Amino acid sequence: MQPSLLSSDSENRPASLLSEDDIIHWLALRMTPGLGTRKAGKLVEIFRTPQAIFRATRSELQSAGLAPAIAQSVASGCGFEDAAEQRGKMAEFGAELIPLRTPMYPPLLKEIFDPPPVLFARGRIDLLHSPMLAIVGTRRPTAYGTQAATRLARDLANAGLTISSGMARGIDTAAHKAVLEAGGNTVAVFGCGVDQVYPAENRKLAAEIAEKGLVASEFPMGAAPFPQNFPIRNRIISGFSLGVLVVEGGEYSGSAITAKLATEQDREVFAVPGNITSKLSWGPNLLIKQGAKLVQEWNDVVVELKPEIRRQLADAERKRLNINDLEVGETNGGGGASKLGSLAQSILQLLDHDAAKGLDLLIDEIEAASPSEVMAGLFDLELNGLVRQLPGKSYIKVWSD
């Protein structure tokens, strides 16, 4: 990063170490009337810090593209009174501010067309840098939809992904609850302030997510859950994530909007197929027709992720399982032994050079390991060049050269 214009070098400090002056200026930028997300982002890009923005003259602000009235609002500093009030509410609820130009800001979110200048967050800030997958869907799911969302959220969390959603009724709620029950990581993105709860019946769930996961929003403290906030919120859910998985929803539903945003943001789109006679299947089935990846199980998602993400998941799984590196007698091309976990050794012994073996069969044959543990072993073998994955989620041992 380029150095900050401030001696405090706020740009290079973790969000939790920002000075009070930094926080108040970022809040004032957020609370300035008429200054929306895109205009604020453009000002930050030009002036680098909010302090520099508020030091600029009205003519400099107009040269940066602001209308005269908005330039006057910024130059007058009229947002500082609201900023002080916001700071008090943040302290009351234990919320933190994550400004755009700080290391803790989610890296994927920076890539979207209109990243919010600040995020308000309660909970585990570290989850903003974990690999996320969004699970979204209808507020009135069928039993099938709830079951699918629950199973996939649990399995994907066990595979090491952080599950993000909007804590709405239905599919969102089912996904969050499944992850928490599995001891996984989840992030809820609100269409209101992080001190508010919508819907009201999810108050207990919101408190649990804030304690064990993360609650985040671009809307200031005290902001009510107005209907127009939720489509705006959806771009954050997809922007956080590597991809979006849709489980039930109408053709023009909120989940369809999130999937469209994901496509525009160059994210992966996944969908669970549904009954063709159900209106709630129109959205995901249409997405599949348009090229979304059909999902029947968690591995349908994982195999589509980039190699570096799969490697990250495999490393995390090995650490969680405390798998020690052991020498393996098998070699690739006779060029020396590869260091692999004992589970990977067992998997390698079950594979052949001549015939591929499906993932499901491998999981059945290794009864002492969970499906996610088997996947971690396969990741190891792939990364060491000892096995190759074939279409249909099957694996074959690599021949010596």
Rosetta blueprint (number, residue, H / E / L):
1 M L
2 Q L
3 P L
4 S L
5 L L
6 L L
7 S L
8 S L
9 D L
10 S H
11 E H
12 N H
13 R L
14 P L
15 A H
16 S H
17 L H
18 L L
19 S L
20 E H
21 D H
22 D H
23 I H
24 I H
25 H H
26 W H
27 L H
28 A H
29 L H
30 R H
31 M H
32 T L
33 P L
34 G L
35 L L
36 G L
37 T H
38 R H
39 K H
40 A H
41 G H
42 K H
43 L H
44 V H
45 E H
46 I H
47 F H
48 R L
49 T L
50 P H
51 Q H
52 A H
53 I H
54 F H
55 R H
56 A L
57 T L
58 R H
59 S H
60 E H
61 L H
62 Q H
63 S H
64 A L
65 G L
66 L L
67 A L
68 P H
69 A H
70 I H
71 A H
72 Q H
73 S H
74 V H
75 A H
76 S H
77 G L
78 C L
79 G L
80 F H
81 E H
82 D H
83 A H
84 A H
85 E H
86 Q H
87 R H
88 G H
89 K H
90 M H
91 A H
92 E H
93 F H
94 G L
95 A L
96 E E
97 L E
98 I E
99 P E
100 L L
101 R L
102 T L
103 P L
104 M L
105 Y L
106 P L
107 P H
108 L H
109 L H
110 K H
111 E L
112 I L
113 F L
114 D L
115 P L
116 P L
117 P L
118 V E
119 L E
120 F E
121 A E
122 R E
123 G E
124 R L
125 I H
126 D H
127 L H
128 L H
129 H H
130 S L
131 P L
132 M E
133 L E
134 A E
135 I E
136 V E
137 G E
138 T L
139 R L
140 R L
141 P L
142 T L
143 A H
144 Y H
145 G H
146 T H
147 Q H
148 A H
149 A H
150 T H
151 R H
152 L H
153 A H
154 R H
155 D H
156 L H
157 A H
158 N H
159 A L
160 G L
161 L L
162 T E
163 I E
164 S E
165 S E
166 G L
167 M L
168 A L
169 R L
170 G L
171 I H
172 D H
173 T H
174 A H
175 A H
176 H H
177 K H
178 A H
179 V H
180 L H
181 E H
182 A L
183 G L
184 G L
185 N L
186 T E
187 V E
188 A E
189 V E
190 F L
191 G L
192 C L
193 G L
194 V L
195 D L
196 Q L
197 V L
198 Y L
199 P L
200 A H
201 E H
202 N H
203 R H
204 K H
205 L H
206 A H
207 A H
208 E H
209 I H
210 A H
211 E H
212 K H
213 G L
214 L E
215 V E
216 A E
217 S E
218 E L
219 F L
220 P L
221 M L
222 G L
223 A L
224 A L
225 P L
226 F L
227 P L
228 Q L
229 N H
230 F H
231 P H
232 I H
233 R H
234 N H
235 R H
236 I H
237 I H
238 S H
239 G H
240 F H
241 S L
242 L L
243 G E
244 V E
245 L E
246 V E
247 V E
248 E L
249 G L
250 G L
251 E L
252 Y L
253 S L
254 G H
255 S H
256 A H
257 I H
258 T H
259 A H
260 K H
261 L H
262 A H
263 T H
264 E H
265 Q L
266 D L
267 R L
268 E E
269 V E
270 F E
271 A E
272 V L
273 P L
274 G L
275 N L
276 I L
277 T L
278 S L
279 K H
280 L H
281 S H
282 W H
283 G H
284 P H
285 N H
286 L H
287 L H
288 I H
289 K H
290 Q L
291 G L
292 A L
293 K E
294 L E
295 V L
296 Q L
297 E L
298 W L
299 N H
300 D H
301 V H
302 V H
303 V L
304 E L
305 L L
306 K L
307 P H
308 E H
309 I H
310 R H
311 R H
312 Q H
313 L H
314 A H
315 D H
316 A H
317 E H
318 R H
319 K H
320 R H
321 L H
322 N L
323 I L
324 N L
325 D E
326 L E
327 E E
328 V E
329 G E
330 E E
331 T E
332 N L
333 G L
334 G L
335 G L
336 G L
337 A E
338 S E
339 K E
340 L E
341 G E
342 S H
343 L H
344 A H
345 Q H
346 S H
347 I H
348 L H
349 Q H
350 L H
351 L L
352 D L
353 H L
354 D L
355 A L
356 A L
357 K E
358 G E
359 L H
360 D H
361 L H
362 L H
363 I H
364 D H
365 E H
366 I L
367 E L
368 A L
369 A L
370 S L
371 P H
372 S H
373 E H
374 V H
375 M H
376 A H
377 G H
378 L H
379 F H
380 D H
381 L H
382 E H
383 L H
384 N L
385 G L
386 L L
387 V E
388 R E
389 Q E
390 L E
391 P L
392 G L
393 K L
394 S E
395 Y E
396 I E
397 K E
398 V L
399 W L
400 S L
401 D L
